């Protein structure tokens, strides 16, 4: 039995890891394709109106407003779309923009949105944190709220702060890749953030 040279095994492992890391990098082409697909999907907004109504109608009315998972925003939405006629429309659009499937598109989009939110937190996070601290101080001194109401509101603010921390946790490589495209993302989504 032939024993592999440890140095050769090590070098092959490093090359494979480097290749996987490179393949996992968000490219400008992927980001531009994603943005172009958003532009086309925005133009089809009326066609997706039924999906919005159906999803709103199927939501549990007693369900509390959940803090979004910034790492999987689009993947979660795609799961809800499964079986709806709009899913096939979405799949057609994303394939025209170079994605092999709606799932591949949401995986790229999740990374792009997460990186974008992290960039926004870098620029606006301090101001938002100060607003939350001010709101907590005002909450504590509000005589019109019961202790239970104050605790409930603090829990909600804690959830918002946790969501902000999650949004800020995108990989630096993704943030660097997305940064030159922020204005195009804002335009494609109609975002007012600056």
N, C-alpha and C positions, 0 to 999 in steps of 0.2 A: 504494500500500500504506500502510495506516494504522499508525503506530508507537504502541505503548501508552505511556501516561503512566507513567514510572518510579515516581512516588509512589503511583499507584493500584495498580500491580503489587505494590509493597512492602506496602501496606496489606492487600491481598487475601491475600498470602502469610502475613502475621502473623495474620490472622483464621483462616485455615485451620490454621495451626500451633496456635493457641490452641484451636480446636475439637477438633483431634486430641488435644491434651494433656488437655483436659477429658474427652473421651470415654474416655481411657485411665486416668482416675483410678478407683481402687477406691472404689465407693460403699458406704455402710452397707447398702444394700439387697442388693447383690451379696454382701457378706460374710455378712449374715444368711441369705440364701438358701443360700449354701455351707454354713454351719453347720447349717441345717435339713436339708440333704441328707445331711450326715454323720450326724446323729441318725437319720434313716431308714435309712441304709445300715448303721449299727451294729445297729439292730434286726433287720436281715436277715443278720446275721453267719453264721448256720448255712447260709443259702443260698449263701454265698460260700466255704464250707469246701472244696468241691470245687475251686474255682479255686486256693486256697492249696496244696492237695495237688498239683494238676496243675503249678503253677508250680515248686513245690519239686522235683517229680520230673523236670522238664525242665531244671533248672539243671545246669550242668556241675559234676560232683562235684570235679574238680580245680581249679575256679575259686577264686581267693583271694577273701576277703571284700572287696568293693569299698567305698570311701568313697562315700556317697551324694552326688549332685549336688543340692544344696539348692535350686537354681534350677528344677529340673525333676523333682522327686520324683514328682508325680502323672502328668505326661506320660510319664515312663519306665514307670510301672506300667501306664498305659493301653496303651502299645505292646505290652506283654507279654500283655495281655488280648485283643488283637485275635483274632477268630475263636473265642473261648471263649463258651459260652452266657451266662456271667455278664456279658459286655460289654453285651448287650441289656438285662439287668436294670438295670445301672448307667445306661445311656442313658435308660431309662424313668424312673428315680428323678430324675435331674438335670433332665429336661424338666419333671417335675411341680413342680420348684422354680425354674422360670423360665429355665433355661439352654437354648440352642438345640440343643446337642449335648454329647456327652461330652467332645469336644475343647475346647469353650468352657469347660466346667466345670473341666477340668484346667488350662487356662491361668489361670483365675481362682484356682484352688486352689494352683497353683504360686506365684503371687505372694503369696497370703495366707500360705501356709506359710513362704515365704522371709522375708517381713516378720516373721512371728511368731518365727522362729528368730533373726533379727537383734535383735529386742527382748529375747529371752532372753539372747543374747550380751551385750547392753548391761548386763543386770543380773547375769549370772553369769560373764561372760567372764574377768574378772580372777581369780576364784577357780579357774576351770578352768585358766587359763594357769599359775597358781602350782602347781597339782597336777601339771601336765605337767612343769614345771621340776623339781619335787621328784622325780618319777618318773625323769627323765633323770639327775639326780644319783645317785639310788639305783642306777640301771642301770650307770652308769660305775664305781661302786665295788663292784659285785657280782662277787666272785671266782669264782662258780660258772658264769658265762656266758663262752663263748668270744668273742673279738673279732668273729667273723662273726655270732654270735647277737645281740650288742649292736648291731651295725650294722643288722641286720634289724629289731630292735625300734625303733631310732631312726628308721628309714625309715617304719615304721608310725605312730609318733607324729608324724612330720613330715606324713604324710598327714592325720592327725586335725587337726593345727594348720592345715593348708591348708583343710580342710573348714570349720573354725571361721571362718577369714577369709572364705571364700565365703559362709557363712551370715550373716555380719555385713554383707555388701555390698548388702543390699536398699535400694531407693530410699526416701529419707526420707518421701516422700509416701505410699508404701504402708505404711510403719511407722506413720505418724500415723493412717492410716485403720484399721489393724488394732488398734492399741493399746487402744481401748475394748472390743474383743471378745475379748481374750486369755483371760479367765476362761471365756467361752462356748466358745472353742476347746479349752481344757483339758478342760472338761466333756464336750464332744462326742467327744474323742479318748481320754479316760481318762488324760490326762497328769498326772503327779505333779509337774511342774516348778512352782516357786513363785518 
